Amino acid sequence: MGDARESVRKVEREREPGRPGCPVRRGADGTWEVRGYAAAREVLRATDTVQAGLGIETVEKLPARVRRPVLYQDGPGHREQRRQTARFFTPRRVDEHYRELMTRVAEEQTAALRAAGTAQLSDLSFTMAIEVVRDIIGLTHSRPGLKSRLERFFPEEFGQPGLTSLRGLYWLVRQNTNWLRIHLADVRPAIRAHRKRERDDLISHLLAEGCSGAEILGECLTYAAAGMVTTREFICVAAWHLFDDPELLGRYRAAEEPERLDLLREILRLEPAVGRLARRATAPMRVGEASIGAGELLTVFVDEANADPDVVGREPDLLRPGRLRDLGPGPAGLAFGDGAHRCPGAAVAVLEADVLLSRLFALDGLRMTGRPRVSFKDEIGGYEIRELTVTVPRSAK
């Protein structure tokens, strides 16, 4: 793709002023802040770090005999689990097993939009993400209402579960209730069905590994958070860019699939769905000019690393498709992470976004009405986009 019209960020996260050109510095709370691209990639690929944040402190309190979800594992066990499940995310698997499903769901969603004349894009995109991830996991025997159960489990505003306050107690009871609902209505029926007939999906793999129902539930919810919630927001922010930039939209509509995917990855570079990744050093290490001690925390600022001008070139906060096709692990930069914990479903997420958006934007008269509302998940530097209303004449074909 050639030069495209430049488009600024839709999601502006708060940025603390720092020393210009300083890729690593110690924050006010003592945590090391990693903002440069090369330093961020070094941290994410380091073998002397482990996952931090994301509720890992709670997971670490589980009995040693309980298998941790893959997101919370590190070391040889984690590498082996990733190796065994990599087959679910190969390019051939994505094309042969998931593309048809994505197409069917996208066509159902566009048909529903034509019939109603209006819809919330967050609902359309969440349905797409749910259907794809549940097929990968094997949650295909659920009782009606999976979408609403997941909406309750991943609310727009989270509290902090605990026993030290009424609000904390409320959130503890609330989330435990939501865990139980999903276990009874979704995971347990799937386990029973898979024990009767083995399938080529995650749940069959976990059963073969000897995992308990509770362990399978934890893994399913981890994949739901990683594959459903973030993809939903990515689709919304990509659509927002396309709606606001007629020239960019024209290029997207006219492009072949590889160019469309390239454009979507550039949007994700600029607007990563997860803007903060936390790691804990397990041994002394050096990142750039900083000496990190064992046990110290590091926070990778993905959105800032992805806008490092030394790597992405001039005007890094502007959208320019085709900016760099060989950027790190891909044109999306570090938006899918890197190293041992790089998101295995990166290709799935970008393709399902394109399958849905290409069909939506093929509708005559498609419009965005009003302005979307953005809120933030501070613990991961993530965003949520709501009230992105799409309308289309009911006669549109």
C-alpha positions as CSV (number, residue, x, y, z in Angstrom):
1,M,0.0,0.0,0.0
2,G,1.2,3.5,-0.7
3,D,0.9,6.6,1.5
4,A,-2.5,6.7,3.1
5,R,-4.2,9.6,4.8
6,E,-2.9,10.0,8.3
7,S,-5.2,9.4,11.2
8,V,-4.6,10.1,14.9
9,R,-5.3,7.8,17.8
10,K,-8.8,7.3,19.0
11,V,-7.8,6.1,22.4
12,E,-5.5,8.4,24.3
13,R,-4.1,6.8,27.4
14,E,-2.6,8.9,30.1
15,R,1.2,9.3,29.7
16,E,3.5,10.5,32.4
17,P,6.2,12.9,31.3
18,G,9.7,11.3,31.3
19,R,13.1,12.0,30.1
20,P,13.1,12.3,26.4
21,G,14.6,9.2,24.7
22,C,14.7,7.2,28.0
23,P,13.5,3.7,27.2
24,V,13.7,2.4,30.8
25,R,13.3,4.3,34.0
26,R,12.2,3.7,37.6
27,G,8.7,5.0,38.4
28,A,7.6,6.7,41.5
29,D,6.3,3.4,43.0
30,G,9.7,1.7,42.4
31,T,8.5,-0.3,39.4
32,W,10.7,-0.2,36.3
33,E,8.8,1.4,33.4
34,V,9.8,0.1,29.9
35,R,8.8,2.5,27.1
36,G,11.3,1.9,24.3
37,Y,10.5,-0.7,21.7
38,A,13.9,-2.5,21.8
39,A,13.9,-2.6,25.6
40,A,10.3,-3.8,25.7
41,R,11.0,-6.6,23.3
42,E,14.1,-7.6,25.4
43,V,12.0,-7.8,28.6
44,L,9.2,-9.8,27.0
45,R,11.7,-12.3,25.5
46,A,13.9,-12.6,28.6
47,T,14.1,-15.9,30.3
48,D,14.8,-14.3,33.7
49,T,11.3,-12.9,34.1
50,V,7.9,-14.4,34.9
51,Q,4.4,-13.1,34.5
52,A,3.1,-10.5,37.0
53,G,-0.2,-8.7,37.4
54,L,-3.4,-10.1,35.9
55,G,-4.4,-11.5,39.3
56,I,-1.4,-13.8,39.4
57,E,-1.0,-13.1,43.1
58,T,-4.3,-14.8,43.7
59,V,-3.5,-17.8,41.4
60,E,-0.2,-18.3,43.3
61,K,-2.2,-19.0,46.5
62,L,-3.8,-22.1,44.9
63,P,-2.5,-25.4,46.2
64,A,0.6,-26.7,44.3
65,R,-1.3,-29.7,43.0
66,V,-3.7,-27.5,41.0
67,R,-2.6,-26.9,37.4
68,R,-2.4,-23.2,36.6
69,P,-3.9,-21.8,33.4
70,V,-1.3,-21.4,30.7
71,L,-1.3,-17.6,31.1
72,Y,0.1,-18.0,34.6
73,Q,2.7,-20.6,33.9
74,D,6.4,-20.0,33.1
75,G,9.4,-22.1,32.3
76,P,9.5,-25.6,30.8
77,G,5.9,-26.5,31.8
78,H,4.6,-23.4,30.0
79,R,6.7,-24.0,26.9
80,E,5.5,-27.6,26.7
81,Q,1.8,-26.5,27.0
82,R,2.3,-23.9,24.3
83,R,3.9,-26.5,22.1
84,Q,1.1,-29.0,22.5
85,T,-1.7,-26.4,21.8
86,A,0.1,-24.6,18.9
87,R,-1.8,-26.8,16.4
88,F,-5.0,-24.9,17.2
89,F,-3.5,-21.7,15.8
90,T,-1.4,-22.6,12.8
91,P,-2.1,-20.6,9.6
92,R,-3.5,-23.8,7.9
93,R,-5.8,-24.5,10.9
94,V,-7.1,-20.9,11.0
95,D,-7.9,-21.0,7.3
96,E,-9.4,-24.5,7.1
97,H,-11.2,-24.7,10.5
98,Y,-12.2,-21.1,11.4
99,R,-12.6,-19.1,8.3
100,E,-15.9,-20.8,7.3
101,L,-17.2,-20.2,10.9
102,M,-16.1,-16.6,10.8
103,T,-17.9,-16.1,7.5
104,R,-21.1,-17.6,8.7
105,V,-21.2,-15.6,11.9
106,A,-20.3,-12.3,10.0
107,E,-23.1,-12.9,7.5
108,E,-25.6,-13.6,10.4
109,Q,-24.6,-10.4,12.1
110,T,-24.9,-8.3,8.9
111,A,-28.3,-9.9,8.2
112,A,-29.4,-9.0,11.8
113,L,-28.2,-5.5,11.3
114,R,-30.1,-5.1,8.0
115,A,-33.3,-6.4,9.7
116,A,-33.0,-4.2,12.7
117,G,-31.5,-1.1,11.0
118,T,-29.3,-0.4,13.9
119,A,-27.0,-2.2,16.3
120,Q,-24.2,-1.7,18.8
121,L,-20.9,-2.7,17.2
122,S,-19.7,-4.0,20.6
123,D,-22.5,-6.5,20.5
124,L,-21.8,-7.6,16.9
125,S,-18.0,-7.9,17.5
126,F,-18.5,-9.8,20.8
127,T,-20.8,-12.3,19.2
128,M,-18.1,-12.9,16.5
129,A,-15.3,-13.3,19.1
130,I,-17.4,-15.6,21.3
131,E,-18.3,-18.0,18.4
132,V,-14.8,-18.3,17.2
133,V,-13.1,-18.8,20.6
134,R,-15.8,-21.2,21.8
135,D,-15.1,-23.4,18.8
136,I,-11.3,-23.3,19.6
137,I,-12.0,-24.2,23.2
138,G,-14.8,-26.7,22.6
139,L,-17.5,-24.8,24.5
140,T,-20.1,-26.0,22.0
141,H,-22.7,-27.6,24.3
142,S,-23.6,-24.6,26.3
143,R,-27.1,-23.8,27.6
144,P,-28.6,-20.6,26.1
145,G,-27.2,-17.4,27.5
146,L,-23.4,-17.7,27.2
147,K,-23.1,-14.2,25.9
148,S,-24.9,-12.7,28.9
149,R,-22.9,-14.9,31.3
150,L,-19.7,-13.7,29.8
151,E,-20.9,-10.0,30.0
152,R,-21.5,-10.5,33.7
153,F,-18.1,-12.1,34.2
154,F,-16.3,-9.3,32.3
155,P,-18.2,-6.2,33.4
156,E,-17.4,-2.7,32.2
157,E,-16.3,-1.7,35.7
158,F,-14.4,-4.2,38.0
159,G,-14.2,-4.1,41.7
160,Q,-11.5,-5.6,43.9
161,P,-12.7,-8.8,45.5
162,G,-11.8,-9.2,49.2
163,L,-13.0,-9.6,52.7
164,T,-11.9,-6.3,54.2
165,S,-14.9,-4.2,53.0
166,L,-18.5,-4.6,52.0
167,R,-17.7,-3.7,48.4
168,G,-14.8,-6.2,48.3
169,L,-17.1,-8.9,49.8
170,Y,-19.7,-8.0,47.2
171,W,-17.3,-8.5,44.3
172,L,-15.9,-11.7,45.8
173,V,-19.4,-13.2,46.0
174,R,-20.3,-11.8,42.6
175,Q,-17.4,-13.3,40.7
176,N,-17.6,-16.6,42.5
177,T,-21.3,-16.7,41.4
178,N,-20.3,-15.9,37.9
179,W,-17.6,-18.6,37.9
180,L,-20.3,-21.1,39.1
181,R,-22.8,-20.1,36.4
182,I,-20.3,-20.6,33.6
183,H,-19.1,-23.9,35.1
184,L,-22.6,-25.3,35.3
185,A,-24.0,-23.9,32.1
186,D,-21.0,-24.1,29.8
187,V,-18.0,-26.0,31.0
188,R,-19.5,-29.0,32.7
189,P,-21.8,-29.8,29.7
190,A,-18.8,-29.5,27.4
191,I,-16.7,-31.8,29.6
192,R,-19.5,-34.5,29.6
193,A,-19.8,-34.3,25.8
194,H,-16.1,-34.5,25.3
195,R,-15.8,-37.6,27.5
196,K,-18.3,-39.3,25.4
197,R,-16.6,-38.3,22.1
198,E,-13.2,-36.9,21.8
199,R,-12.8,-33.8,19.7
200,D,-9.8,-31.8,18.3
201,D,-10.1,-28.8,20.6
202,L,-8.7,-27.4,23.8
203,I,-11.1,-29.2,26.2
204,S,-10.2,-32.6,24.7
205,H,-6.5,-31.8,25.1
206,L,-7.0,-30.7,28.7
207,L,-9.0,-33.9,29.5
208,A,-6.2,-36.0,28.0
209,E,-3.8,-34.2,30.3
210,G,-5.9,-35.3,33.3
211,C,-7.1,-31.8,34.2
212,S,-10.0,-31.4,36.7
213,G,-13.2,-29.6,35.9
214,A,-12.0,-26.6,37.9
215,E,-8.7,-26.5,36.0
216,I,-10.6,-26.6,32.7
217,L,-12.9,-23.8,33.8
218,G,-9.9,-21.6,34.7
219,E,-8.3,-22.3,31.3
220,C,-11.5,-21.6,29.4
221,L,-12.0,-18.3,31.2
222,T,-8.4,-17.4,30.4
223,Y,-8.9,-18.0,26.7
224,A,-12.2,-16.1,26.9
225,A,-10.5,-13.1,28.3
226,A,-7.6,-13.2,25.9
227,G,-9.5,-14.1,22.8
228,M,-13.0,-12.6,23.2
229,V,-12.7,-9.4,25.2
230,T,-9.7,-8.0,23.5
231,T,-10.8,-8.9,19.9
232,R,-14.2,-7.2,20.6
233,E,-12.4,-3.9,21.4
234,F,-10.0,-4.2,18.5
235,I,-12.8,-4.6,16.0
236,C,-14.6,-1.5,17.5
237,V,-11.5,0.7,17.4
238,A,-10.7,-0.4,13.8
239,A,-14.2,0.4,12.7
240,W,-14.0,3.8,14.3
241,H,-10.9,4.6,12.3
242,L,-12.5,3.5,9.1
243,F,-15.7,5.5,9.8
244,D,-13.8,8.7,10.5
245,D,-11.4,8.4,7.5
246,P,-13.2,8.1,4.2
247,E,-9.9,7.8,2.3
248,L,-8.7,5.0,4.6
249,L,-12.1,3.3,4.3
250,G,-11.9,3.5,0.5
251,R,-8.6,1.9,0.5
252,Y,-9.8,-0.8,2.8
253,R,-12.8,-1.6,0.7
254,A,-10.7,-1.8,-2.5
255,A,-7.9,-3.8,-1.1
256,E,-7.3,-7.6,-1.3
257,E,-7.2,-9.5,2.0
258,P,-3.5,-9.3,2.6
259,E,-3.5,-5.5,2.3
260,R,-6.6,-5.3,4.5
261,L,-4.9,-7.4,7.2
262,D,-1.9,-5.2,7.0
263,L,-4.0,-2.1,7.5
264,L,-5.7,-3.7,10.5
265,R,-2.4,-4.6,12.1
266,E,-1.2,-1.0,11.7
267,I,-4.4,0.2,13.6
268,L,-3.6,-2.4,16.3
269,R,0.0,-1.1,16.5
270,L,-1.3,2.3,17.2
271,E,-4.2,1.2,19.4
272,P,-3.1,-2.0,21.2
273,A,-6.0,-3.6,23.1
274,V,-3.7,-4.3,26.0
275,G,-1.4,-1.4,26.7
276,R,0.5,-2.7,29.8
277,L,2.3,-6.0,30.4
278,A,3.9,-6.8,33.7
279,R,6.9,-9.0,34.4
280,R,8.9,-9.8,37.6
281,A,12.6,-10.4,37.3
282,T,13.7,-13.8,38.7
283,A,17.4,-12.9,38.6
284,P,19.5,-9.7,38.2
285,M,19.3,-8.5,34.6
286,R,20.3,-5.5,32.6
287,V,17.9,-3.7,30.2
288,G,19.5,-0.9,28.3
289,E,21.4,1.1,30.8
290,A,19.2,0.0,33.8
291,S,20.3,-2.7,36.2
292,I,17.2,-4.7,37.4
293,G,17.4,-6.6,40.7
294,A,15.9,-10.0,41.3
295,G,12.3,-9.7,42.4
296,E,11.7,-6.3,41.0
297,L,8.7,-5.5,38.8
298,L,8.8,-4.2,35.3
299,T,5.9,-2.7,33.4
300,V,6.1,-2.7,29.6
301,F,4.1,0.2,28.1
302,V,3.1,-1.4,24.8
303,D,1.4,1.6,23.4
304,E,4.5,3.8,23.9
305,A,6.9,1.1,22.7
306,N,4.8,0.7,19.5
307,A,5.2,4.4,18.9
308,D,9.0,4.4,19.3
309,P,10.2,6.6,16.4
310,D,13.6,4.8,16.4
311,V,11.7,1.7,15.2
312,V,8.5,2.8,13.5
313,G,9.8,6.0,11.8
314,R,8.5,9.5,11.7
315,E,5.2,10.6,13.2
316,P,4.7,7.4,15.1
317,D,1.4,8.5,16.6
318,L,-0.2,8.6,13.2
319,L,-1.8,5.8,11.3
320,R,0.1,4.9,8.2
321,P,-0.6,1.4,6.7
322,G,2.4,-0.4,5.4
323,R,4.7,1.5,7.8
324,L,6.8,-1.6,8.6
325,R,6.0,-5.1,7.6
326,D,8.9,-6.6,9.4
327,L,8.4,-4.9,12.8
328,G,9.4,-7.3,15.5
329,P,7.1,-10.3,15.4
330,G,4.8,-8.5,12.9
331,P,3.4,-5.1,11.7
332,A,1.3,-4.9,14.9
333,G,4.5,-4.5,16.8
334,L,4.2,-5.7,20.4
335,A,0.4,-5.5,20.5
336,F,0.2,-9.3,20.8
337,G,3.1,-9.4,23.2
338,D,6.4,-11.2,22.4
339,G,8.5,-14.0,23.7
340,A,7.1,-17.1,25.5
341,H,3.8,-15.4,26.3
342,R,3.1,-13.9,22.8
343,C,-0.6,-14.3,22.0
344,P,-1.0,-17.6,20.1
345,G,-4.3,-16.4,18.5
346,A,-2.9,-13.3,16.8
347,A,-3.7,-14.6,13.3
348,V,-7.2,-15.6,14.5
349,A,-8.0,-12.2,15.9
350,V,-6.9,-10.2,12.8
351,L,-8.7,-12.5,10.4
352,E,-12.0,-12.5,12.3
353,A,-11.8,-8.7,12.5
354,D,-11.4,-8.5,8.8
355,V,-14.1,-11.0,8.0
356,L,-16.6,-9.0,10.0
357,L,-15.6,-5.5,9.1
358,S,-15.2,-6.2,5.3
359,R,-18.8,-7.4,5.3
360,L,-20.2,-4.6,7.4
361,F,-18.5,-2.0,5.3
362,A,-19.8,-3.6,2.1
363,L,-23.3,-2.6,3.2
364,D,-24.8,0.4,1.3
365,G,-25.5,3.3,3.6
366,L,-23.7,2.0,6.7
367,R,-23.1,4.9,9.1
368,M,-21.8,5.5,12.6
369,T,-24.2,7.6,14.7
370,G,-23.1,9.6,17.7
371,R,-19.6,9.3,19.2
372,P,-18.3,6.2,20.9
373,R,-17.6,6.3,24.6
374,V,-14.2,5.1,25.8
375,S,-13.4,3.7,29.3
376,F,-10.2,2.1,30.6
377,K,-9.0,-1.0,32.4
378,D,-6.1,0.5,34.3
379,E,-4.6,-2.8,35.4
380,I,-3.8,-3.8,31.8
381,G,-3.9,-0.3,30.2
382,G,-6.8,-1.6,28.1
383,Y,-9.8,0.2,26.7
384,E,-13.4,-0.5,26.2
385,I,-15.4,1.2,23.4
386,R,-19.2,1.4,23.9
387,E,-22.0,3.3,22.2
388,L,-20.5,2.9,18.8
389,T,-23.9,2.6,17.1
390,V,-24.0,1.5,13.5
391,T,-27.1,2.0,11.3
392,V,-28.0,0.9,7.8
393,P,-31.2,1.4,5.7
394,R,-33.3,-1.7,6.2
395,S,-33.5,-2.2,2.5
396,A,-29.7,-2.4,2.2
397,K,-28.4,-5.5,0.5
